[in-house]
Amino acid sequence: MMTVRSRWIYKLPVLALFAALALLAQRPAGAAADDEFFEKKVRPILSAKCQKCHNSQALVAELDMSTAEGFARGGESGPLIDGERPMESRLLKVIGYDGEIKMPPTGKLKDEEISVLTEWVRMGAPWPGAKPAKDSAESVAVRKSGRTFSEEEKSFWAFQPVADPAPPAIRNKNLIKSPIDGFILAKLEEKGIAPAPPADRLELLRRATFDLTGLPPTESEIRNFLADRLPDAFAKVVDRLLASPRYGEQWGRRWLDVARYADSTGNDEDHRYPHAWRYRDWVIAAFNADLPYDRFIREQIAGDLLAPEGEDAKLGVNRRGIVATGFLALGAKALAQQDKTRMLYDVYDEQVDVTSKAFLGLTVACARCHDHKFDPILTRDYYSMISIFASTRSFRDPKEFVSPPLTKPLVPKTEYDSYEKALRLHNDRLKRVRFAIDEIIDSVKQPEAQTAAAQLAEIMLAARRVYEDGLELNDEAHKVKLSPEAFAKWVEYLKPGKPREHLLEWERAATLERREVALGYQERFVKRLGEWDAKVSAWRRKYEDAVAANKSPLPDKPSFEAGHDRFFAEVYFNRKGPLAVDEKDEARFTPDAQARMKKLIAEREEIRKQAPPEPDMACAVEDGEIVEQRVFIRGSYHNPGEPAPKDVPQILKLGIPAPENWSGSGRLELADWVARADNPLTARVMVNRVWGWHFGEGLVRTPDNFGVMGERPTHPELLDYLARRFVAGGWSIKALHRTIMLSSAYQMSSRASDEGMAKDPDNRLLSRFPRRRLTVEEMRDAMLAIDGSLDLTMGGTLQSGTGTDGENDDKRLSLNPEKITRRTVYLPLRRANLPPLLNLFDFGDATTVNGKRQLTNVATQALFWLNSEFLADRAANFARALCAEPANDDAGRIERAYLRILNRRPAQEEISGAIKYLAVYREKFPGAENEYKSWMSLARVLMAANDFIYLD
């Protein structure tokens, strides 16, 4: 078992604490001398350096060092004196600046002051007048976080059981199409507001089609709906749209916002998640299959721990469940963070955050450093959940300099073992070729590096005389005995202009200091080169011994971490560095070496083609070593406090019991608890999300926060009514859609009356259907659909490769959505470089739970509609297709353009205006070749119109 605690604070049972007090109270025969030592030497230090903050009034960190009792009691981090190991006492650690916490914070004590306190601790830390240990038993009891909850906290609406209200009676029963209408209409009647009339049929069709599929209705769908005058015509439309594969793409994308989905790690180096797309496709498939929401929860938190079903059961691998844990695996990660414990706990924190917000609507992660400021969530609650994720593996090896995220095979173990064996043999073949290529390169590079190292200072000085003083490059190259080509690389590298902290000392050196500074660079370079050569030589011996003994796998060539020495890394290893030697530098090799190099390169390419195909893999998590988690005081792992065993938030245990037994990581028990039918939050949160994605605002307008700082529900009875029916209906999201969409509330017009605007300005009472702007995905996909170029291929990935790329490499960019015709949901997202189009229209940052996107209205959005090549291409394609159809008069073509782009028929004045527009264009740009361009211009106007951009 792995126990998370610092080196200096071990289990201190109460007996050990009593021993510490005994050292204070049961003083030896030399007590008088001890008293004098304390009063003359110790107390002045404590008074001057400690007691200003740590006294009975200030109690910083709950520590009082002004009395013997307070000192013996210790602070929030525990006792200051270790009775069993005095020299390991916390007091000595903090005054020695040995660790994260350093006291006093104003500066380290003088050596003589530290010596005094060390001697005092060695004596047993005697304090004159200290009470006997038995009188202080209560004061040294192990502190535990926690507090009692007030009645107000316990009665907070979100923590109450879901009620089962009946729809209220209303006067105008003719307006009721669904039971939920009663809840809406009752509040409107109470305020004396008449609801908006029913929406126009074409408005309703456009609304529902975008809502459920993210695409506009086709011309044939419009005609069919208008021709169907039966009472269930709209219900049939809803069923058709829910059965479409496009439904999963639209609603899967909405969940991916909540799951903060992206295809890279973001943060420092933005490494690719090579298999992230499998989670995205799982989400889309789950919505299309109407996977019960409770199962949807369980698979994302603990799918790898569930028994496989269907085809997976035959295979013996829960492929679906493993892929579903991408929910936990695909968060932002700082893989190159060198404080690896902090890196891990930042990941656990992020997993607690996404789990608690997505499924419970609680901001549990706000309790990392202290009890939640607003909600009854304790720091211990937070660390009890952290315990679950700290016992879960998210990295293949977190100790590596750049820690690789965990990937898991989706094939049986025997099949994966065979693949790994074949891969080892293949990699060994590649290593042999690479070794031979590197030997040729090193035969040139190493002598050049040794030569440069011996005169590096002179090279730097000569380079500066060229780029700063303007002397001739060839002359200076001759002075340092380098070829002009080799010396030019040094000049280019050392030339200022780029922000390089490791060269600031050189760039800022005054004329008289240059030689001394350059010699410093030379000394460090010579040392680093010697270390590197020794490291490579040791590896070469191991490699040759392994080849001779036919061992596998062959040892990897060591790599140099740039962070250890940026100057050496750039000069020696960078492809554009002064000492770079490339396999393509034929002129630098002997004729014999050139021939061997060509042969080896060809052999390497042939071996690469023979690589064994990788089996299906997924970015996932799995159970790891069980961590005995402790509360980290003020959020610092350097400061562990009381134990925090696996548990759920205490406030919720008042209503539903927590799991009695936790096994493994505890994720399965957590998943089952979250997905309980009687959990007061789970169904409410998801019902509210679905309502909000239909109406633009949830019944709770803060969908990710049902806590005190979140908004209260506008219709609490309706929220509970829907949550009850959601669970009773088998957690079916599609059934929930039908309930909502077949209501009068959903089918209202978006046009508000003067009375409605005056009495319900924010539409909190739903006196009208809220008009909304299309999302960026809906706008882009709709334009591609309108011009006929939308590629409806489902699933798979458009991203290739693994790892990261150069900081300014174009490969770090997400694919440009204006150059691709697949649906937007399938475009890979690089967190550190999201496409400008997505950022322009409020996509979000893909790093945090986003149940409701922020909406902005800025000038740059208007510029997109004016200047976008993407829009111009769509309009051109549409115009060509329109003009290629059988001849018709302008009025007929205008009507078809309106129907396809705006999904409605134009009014007579709109037809007249469009005809005039076309006439003016043709007059300005005459000629048959410009005919389609007049229609292109009109199409572009329609695509930029509010009637296209907004959904009524």
PyMOL commands that set and color helices and strands:
alter all, ss='L'
color gray80, all
select helices_A, chain A and resi 14-25+31-49+60-62+68-73+86-88+90-95+111-122+133-136+138-140+151-154+157-159+173-175+179-191+201-213+219-227+233-243+245-258+276-288+293-305+311-315+319-324+326-329+340-360+364-367+379-390+413-454+456-467+473-479+484-494+501-508+511-548+562-564+566-573+586-588+591-609+633-635+650-653+667-674+682-695+716-728+733-741+754-759+776-786+810-812+824-826+831-833+836-840+859-867+869-884+890-901+908-924+928-943+946-949
alter helices_A, ss='H'
color red, helices_A
select strands_A, chain A and resi 2-3+392-393+407-409+617-619+622-623+627-628+630-632+640-643+772-773+950-951
alter strands_A, ss='S'
color yellow, strands_A
deselect
rebuild
show_as cartoon
